[in-house]
Amino acid sequence: MERIEQFSTIAPDIGNIFRFISIGAAMPLAVAVIYQEWDMILPMASVPAALFLLGTLLSRVPRRDREPHLSTALMSVALIWLVCALASALPFTLGLGVPYLDGVFEAMSGWTDTGMTMMRSIEDLPRTLLFWRSLMQWLGGIGIVAFTVAMASRTGLTQFRLYRSEGRSEALMPSAVATGLEMWKIYLVLTAASIGLILLSGVPLWDAVNIALTAISTGGFSVRSGGIPFYNNPFLEVLIVPVMIAGALPFKLYYILYRRREVRFFDDQQARLLFTLVALGILVITWDLITLSGIDIVTAVRQGLFMSAAAVTSTGFQTAAPGEWASVTVLFLSMLIAIGGASGSTAGGIKLSRVVLGFQSLLWWFRRMFVSGKVIVPFRYEGRVIPKNVAELEVSRNMLVIMLYFLMIFIGTVLVMHLQPTPFDSSSVIFDVVSAACNNGMTTGFVSPDMDGPAKILFIMVMWIGRLEVIPVIMLFMGIFRRV
């Protein structure tokens, strides 16, 4: 009974989220009409219809006059993402006849900005579904809740809790709705600029739009089976790199640039670390490719630049096959993927802010060891002195999430190697699990449509858990199996 009462406090808000998402999910119908893919109208319409119907039912649940617990908000956000993936799989099954599990994998990979695919031949897909794949990544990049709070007519603790439970940390404006609106303005401008930039490479408009949608959202889906190498266009690869980096930078920097006319990209710790990791990745991977893989200098630099940027920004584009590289290069690339982009961006991974905070907390703890227990050693973060009790709490939370990420990767790797016997070496399997957990999408080839069902389910779970930064999904399972 208590669970039902708690759910009733938040059910109308969840219903509104599903109804707003149904509006976005109807956009591919325009593509079906433009390209006269009439047989895709009903399969594609199943997504907005299912989400709108479910949203309408939930919005009619009588609202309780009390705010929901934080645990309820966390569970609800995890459930929202899962339901969106389950509904978004319908057109793949109804329109193409692919197994529903493969459709759920594709949809979860889309919404979580992962970029791994179960589709055997991308060129054979209707343009309606190609655009739907790109659109899922574009909407998922900004976040499902962040997408809908921007359209909401009211603000309050409920929306704020849903927003923060999704893993969003932006505080551009006092309310979640105002912040969501500002984020969408920034996102739309970045998307339009990305389309214009990619068009300079000479690719067709259709390709440019889809590449831009998945690059700025750090997703990685492609409209070509060969991915970016299909175009054999070095200029295109160079142009995609700044788009991927733009999506992985904290959006607050764009807000400062717009509102205050201040360029503070190199004053931000996350931005500095992002550029440092990209530069380090270029040097290490290029050196490895030349010395360990025997690749010529020009190709090594070209692959090192693109793959480093794609790894750090958690974008699934790739211009090389990591499975053909030396194991040490694959593991180094895995490290870049695990770190990921900035908090407050479209990128996945552990997040640069957690790495920065973790490093500073280690230095803080070591400094405290070398002084008397009576001496107060201040904890400084982003130029501010944080009170000791607050610092210890935030450091503990930060390290907990990092620990949970690595625990998920370890458990996922062990399970998938039991569920899916494979000739791939362990470094390749670890790479694909890390890529899924951190919503990158690069693959050594281990993840494929030929995987067994249990392995596919495992990867769906890993992508879902990783996108929501572990805690909401844990809370959902705790809520199902015990009272919280």
C-alpha positions in Angstrom: 0.0 0.0 0.0 2.8 2.4 0.8 4.4 1.8 -2.6 1.1 2.6 -4.3 0.7 5.8 -2.3 4.3 6.9 -3.1 3.8 6.1 -6.8 0.6 8.1 -6.9 2.5 11.2 -5.8 4.6 11.0 -9.0 2.4 9.1 -11.5 0.9 12.2 -13.1 4.4 13.7 -13.7 5.5 10.4 -15.3 2.4 10.4 -17.4 3.2 13.9 -18.7 6.7 12.8 -19.5 5.5 9.9 -21.6 3.0 12.2 -23.4 5.7 14.8 -24.2 8.0 12.0 -25.5 5.2 10.7 -27.7 5.3 14.1 -29.5 9.0 13.7 -30.2 8.5 10.1 -31.2 6.0 11.2 -33.9 8.7 13.2 -35.8 9.9 10.2 -38.0 6.4 10.0 -39.4 7.2 13.1 -41.4 10.2 11.3 -42.9 8.0 8.4 -43.8 5.7 10.8 -45.7 8.5 12.7 -47.4 10.2 9.5 -48.7 6.8 7.8 -49.3 7.5 4.8 -47.0 3.9 4.1 -46.4 4.4 0.7 -45.0 6.3 2.3 -42.1 3.5 4.6 -41.0 1.7 2.1 -38.8 4.9 0.5 -37.3 6.3 3.9 -36.5 3.0 5.3 -35.2 3.0 2.5 -32.6 5.6 4.3 -30.5 3.9 7.6 -30.0 0.5 5.8 -29.7 1.8 3.5 -26.9 3.6 6.3 -25.0 0.6 8.6 -25.3 -1.9 6.0 -24.1 0.3 5.0 -21.2 1.0 8.7 -20.3 -2.8 9.5 -20.4 -3.5 6.6 -18.1 -0.8 7.6 -15.6 -1.8 11.3 -15.7 -5.3 10.4 -14.5 -4.0 8.7 -11.4 -5.2 10.9 -8.4 -2.2 12.8 -7.1 -1.4 12.6 -3.4 -0.9 15.9 -1.6 2.7 15.2 -0.6 6.1 15.3 -2.3 7.6 11.9 -3.3 10.6 10.4 -1.6 13.9 10.7 -3.4 13.9 6.9 -3.7 10.6 7.1 -5.6 12.0 9.7 -8.0 15.1 7.5 -8.6 13.0 4.4 -9.3 10.6 6.4 -11.6 13.4 7.7 -13.7 14.9 4.2 -14.2 11.4 2.9 -15.1 10.9 5.8 -17.6 14.0 5.0 -19.5 13.2 1.3 -19.6 9.6 1.8 -20.8 10.8 4.2 -23.5 13.2 1.5 -24.8 10.5 -1.2 -24.7 8.1 1.0 -26.7 10.7 2.3 -29.1 11.5 -1.3 -30.2 8.1 -1.8 -31.7 8.8 -0.3 -35.2 11.9 -2.5 -35.7 9.8 -5.6 -35.0 6.5 -4.5 -36.7 8.2 -2.9 -39.6 11.2 -5.1 -40.2 10.3 -8.4 -38.5 13.4 -8.5 -36.4 13.2 -10.3 -33.1 11.7 -8.0 -30.4 14.8 -8.5 -28.2 17.0 -7.1 -31.0 14.6 -4.2 -31.3 14.9 -3.5 -27.5 18.7 -3.7 -27.8 18.6 -1.2 -30.7 16.2 1.2 -28.8 18.2 1.0 -25.6 21.4 1.6 -27.5 19.7 4.6 -29.1 18.2 6.3 -26.0 21.3 5.7 -23.9 23.5 7.2 -26.6 25.5 4.0 -26.9 25.6 3.3 -30.6 26.0 -0.5 -30.6 23.6 -2.1 -33.1 21.8 -5.4 -33.8 21.0 -4.4 -37.4 22.8 -6.5 -40.0 22.6 -4.2 -42.9 22.1 -0.5 -42.2 21.6 0.5 -45.8 18.6 -1.8 -46.1 16.7 -0.1 -43.3 13.9 2.3 -44.3 14.9 6.0 -43.9 12.1 6.3 -41.3 13.9 3.9 -39.0 17.3 5.4 -39.8 16.0 8.8 -38.7 14.3 7.2 -35.7 17.7 5.7 -34.6 19.3 9.1 -34.9 16.5 10.9 -33.2 16.5 8.6 -30.2 20.2 9.4 -29.7 19.6 13.1 -30.1 16.8 13.1 -27.6 18.6 10.7 -25.2 21.7 12.9 -25.3 19.9 15.8 -23.5 18.0 13.3 -21.3 14.4 12.2 -21.3 13.4 14.1 -18.2 15.5 17.2 -19.2 13.6 17.1 -22.5 10.2 17.1 -20.9 10.7 19.5 -18.0 11.5 22.2 -20.5 8.0 21.8 -21.9 6.3 21.7 -18.5 4.0 24.4 -17.3 4.9 24.3 -13.7 8.0 23.7 -11.6 8.4 22.2 -8.2 10.3 19.7 -6.1 8.9 16.7 -8.0 10.3 17.9 -11.3 13.6 18.9 -9.6 13.9 15.4 -8.1 13.2 13.7 -11.4 15.7 15.9 -13.1 18.5 15.3 -10.6 17.6 11.5 -10.4 18.4 11.3 -14.2 22.0 12.2 -13.4 21.7 15.8 -14.6 23.8 18.2 -12.5 23.2 21.5 -14.4 22.1 24.5 -12.3 22.0 27.2 -15.0 18.8 28.7 -13.6 17.0 28.5 -10.3 14.4 26.0 -11.4 14.6 22.7 -13.3 12.2 24.0 -16.0 14.2 27.2 -16.6 17.4 25.2 -16.8 15.8 22.7 -19.2 14.8 25.6 -21.5 18.3 27.1 -21.5 19.8 23.7 -22.2 17.5 23.1 -25.2 18.3 26.5 -26.6 22.0 25.7 -26.4 21.4 22.2 -27.8 19.5 23.4 -30.8 22.1 26.0 -31.7 24.9 23.4 -31.4 22.9 21.0 -33.5 22.3 23.5 -36.3 26.0 24.6 -36.2 27.0 20.9 -36.4 24.9 20.3 -39.5 26.4 23.3 -41.2 29.9 22.3 -40.3 29.5 18.7 -41.5 27.9 19.9 -44.8 31.3 21.5 -45.6 32.7 18.0 -46.1 30.6 17.5 -49.1 28.4 14.7 -47.8 24.7 14.7 -48.8 22.2 16.6 -46.6 20.5 13.4 -45.4 23.8 12.0 -44.2 25.0 15.4 -42.7 21.8 15.7 -40.6 22.0 12.2 -39.2 25.7 12.5 -38.5 25.2 15.8 -36.7 22.3 14.4 -34.6 24.4 11.5 -33.4 27.7 13.4 -33.1 26.5 16.3 -31.0 24.6 13.8 -28.8 27.8 11.7 -28.5 25.8 8.7 -29.7 27.4 7.1 -32.7 24.7 5.5 -34.8 25.4 5.8 -38.6 23.2 5.6 -41.7 25.9 3.5 -43.4 27.0 0.0 -42.6 30.6 1.0 -43.0 30.1 3.9 -40.6 32.3 7.0 -41.0 35.0 5.0 -43.1 32.3 4.5 -45.7 32.8 8.1 -46.9 36.6 7.8 -47.1 36.7 11.5 -46.4 39.5 12.7 -44.0 38.0 16.2 -44.0 34.7 14.8 -42.7 36.6 13.0 -39.9 38.4 16.2 -38.9 35.1 18.1 -38.9 33.3 15.5 -36.7 36.0 15.8 -34.0 35.0 19.3 -32.8 31.3 18.3 -32.9 32.0 15.3 -30.6 34.0 17.5 -28.3 31.3 20.2 -28.3 28.8 17.6 -27.1 31.1 16.3 -24.3 31.8 19.8 -22.8 29.7 21.0 -19.9 26.8 23.0 -21.2 27.3 25.6 -18.5 30.3 26.9 -20.5 28.0 27.7 -23.5 25.6 29.4 -21.1 28.4 31.6 -19.7 29.5 32.4 -23.3 25.9 33.3 -24.3 24.9 35.2 -21.2 28.1 36.9 -20.1 30.1 36.9 -23.3 33.0 35.2 -21.6 35.1 32.4 -23.1 35.9 30.2 -20.1 36.6 26.9 -21.8 40.2 26.6 -20.4 39.2 27.9 -17.0 37.0 24.9 -16.4 38.7 21.8 -14.8 36.5 19.4 -16.8 37.3 21.1 -20.1 41.0 21.2 -19.4 41.0 17.5 -18.5 39.0 16.6 -21.6 41.5 18.3 -24.0 44.4 16.8 -22.0 43.0 13.3 -22.4 42.3 13.8 -26.1 45.9 15.0 -26.6 47.3 12.1 -24.5 45.2 9.6 -26.5 46.4 10.9 -29.8 50.1 10.5 -28.7 49.7 7.1 -27.1 47.5 5.5 -29.7 49.5 6.9 -32.6 52.7 5.6 -31.1 51.2 2.2 -30.5 49.8 1.9 -34.0 53.2 2.8 -35.5 55.3 0.6 -33.2 53.0 -2.3 -32.3 50.7 -2.6 -35.2 53.0 -1.5 -38.1 50.6 1.1 -39.4 52.1 4.0 -41.5 52.4 7.4 -39.8 49.7 9.2 -41.7 47.1 6.5 -41.1 48.2 6.2 -37.4 47.8 9.9 -36.8 44.4 9.9 -38.6 43.1 7.0 -36.5 44.7 8.2 -33.3 43.0 11.7 -33.5 39.5 10.4 -34.4 39.5 7.4 -32.1 40.9 9.3 -29.1 38.2 12.0 -29.5 35.5 9.4 -30.0 36.6 7.5 -26.9 36.9 10.4 -24.5 33.6 12.0 -25.7 31.8 8.6 -25.5 30.8 8.8 -29.1 30.5 5.4 -30.9 31.9 6.5 -34.2 35.1 4.6 -35.1 37.4 4.7 -38.1 39.4 1.6 -37.1 38.7 -1.8 -35.7 40.1 -2.0 -32.2 39.9 -5.8 -32.3 42.8 -5.7 -34.8 45.0 -3.5 -32.5 47.5 -4.7 -29.9 45.8 -5.6 -26.6 47.6 -2.8 -24.7 46.2 -0.3 -27.1 42.7 -1.7 -26.7 43.0 -1.5 -22.9 44.3 2.1 -23.1 41.3 3.0 -25.3 39.1 1.3 -22.7 40.5 3.6 -20.0 39.6 6.7 -22.1 36.1 5.3 -22.7 35.6 4.6 -19.0 36.4 8.2 -18.0 34.0 9.7 -20.6 33.0 13.3 -21.0 31.9 16.1 -18.7 29.1 16.2 -16.3 26.3 18.4 -17.6 27.0 17.3 -21.2 25.6 14.6 -23.5 28.5 12.3 -22.8 28.5 9.1 -20.9 31.1 7.4 -18.7 32.2 7.9 -15.2 32.5 11.6 -16.0 35.4 14.0 -15.8 34.0 15.8 -12.7 34.2 12.6 -10.7 37.8 12.0 -11.8 38.7 15.5 -10.8 37.0 15.2 -7.5 38.5 11.8 -6.9 42.0 13.0 -7.6 41.6 16.1 -5.4 40.1 14.0 -2.6 43.1 11.7 -2.6 45.5 14.7 -2.4 43.3 16.0 0.5 43.5 12.7 2.4 47.2 12.4 2.0 47.8 16.0 3.1 45.8 15.3 6.3 48.0 12.3 7.0 51.1 14.5 7.3 49.7 17.0 9.8 48.4 16.9 13.4 44.8 15.8 13.8 44.1 19.2 15.3 45.0 21.0 12.1 42.2 21.7 9.7 43.2 21.1 6.1 40.8 22.9 3.8 39.3 21.0 0.9 39.2 23.2 -2.3 37.1 22.4 -5.3 36.5 24.7 -8.3 38.2 27.6 -6.4 36.0 27.3 -3.3 36.7 26.0 0.2 34.2 23.2 1.0 33.4 22.5 4.7 34.9 19.3 6.0 31.5 17.5 6.7 30.2 18.4 3.2 33.5 17.5 1.6 33.6 14.0 3.2 30.0 13.3 2.2 30.5 14.4 -1.4 33.8 12.5 -1.7 32.1 9.4 -0.3 29.3 9.7 -2.8 31.7 10.3 -5.6 33.8 7.3 -4.8 30.7 5.1 -4.4 29.6 5.8 -7.9 33.1 5.1 -9.3 33.3 1.9 -7.4 29.8 0.8 -8.6 30.8 1.5 -12.2 33.9 -0.7 -12.0 31.9 -3.4 -10.1 29.3 -3.4 -12.8 32.0 -3.7 -15.5 33.7 -6.6 -13.6 30.4 -8.5 -13.0 29.2 -7.8 -16.5 32.5 -9.1 -18.0 32.4 -12.3 -15.9 28.8 -13.0 -16.7 29.0 -12.4 -20.5 32.1 -14.6 -20.8 30.0 -17.4 -19.2 26.9 -16.6 -21.2 28.6 -16.2 -24.6 31.6 -18.5 -25.2 33.7 -16.7 -27.8 37.1 -16.9 -29.6 37.7 -13.2 -28.8 40.4 -12.6 -26.2 39.5 -11.2 -22.8 40.7 -7.7 -23.7 38.2 -7.5 -26.5 35.4 -8.6 -24.3 36.3 -6.2 -21.5 36.5 -3.4 -24.1 32.9 -4.1 -25.3 31.5 -4.3 -21.8 33.3 -1.0 -20.8 31.9 0.6 -24.0 28.4 -0.5 -23.2 28.6 0.5 -19.5 30.0 3.9 -20.4 27.6 4.4 -23.3 30.3 4.7 -25.9 29.4 2.2 -28.6 32.8 1.3 -30.0 33.1 -2.4 -30.5 35.8 -5.0 -31.3 33.2 -7.1 -33.0 32.2 -9.1 -30.0 28.8 -7.5 -29.8 26.8 -8.6 -32.8 23.4 -9.9 -33.9 24.8 -13.4 -33.6 25.0 -13.2 -29.8 22.8 -15.4 -27.7 19.7 -13.9 -26.1 21.0 -13.9 -22.5 24.1 -12.0 -23.6 22.0 -9.4 -25.4 19.8 -9.0 -22.3 23.0 -8.5 -20.3 24.2 -5.8 -22.6 20.8 -4.1 -22.5 21.0 -4.0 -18.8 24.5 -2.7 -18.8 23.7 0.2 -21.2 20.6 1.1 -19.1 22.4 1.0 -15.8 25.4 3.0 -17.1 23.3 5.7 -18.6 21.5 6.4 -15.3 24.8 6.2 -13.3 23.9 3.0 -11.5 22.0 4.3 -8.5 18.4 4.7 -10.0 18.4 1.2 -11.3 19.6 -0.2 -8.0 16.8 1.7 -6.3 14.3 0.3 -8.8 15.3 -3.3 -8.0 15.3 -2.6 -4.3 11.8 -1.1 -4.6 10.6 -4.2 -6.4 12.1 -6.8 -4.0 11.9 -4.9 -0.7 10.2 -2.0 0.9 12.1 1.3 0.7 
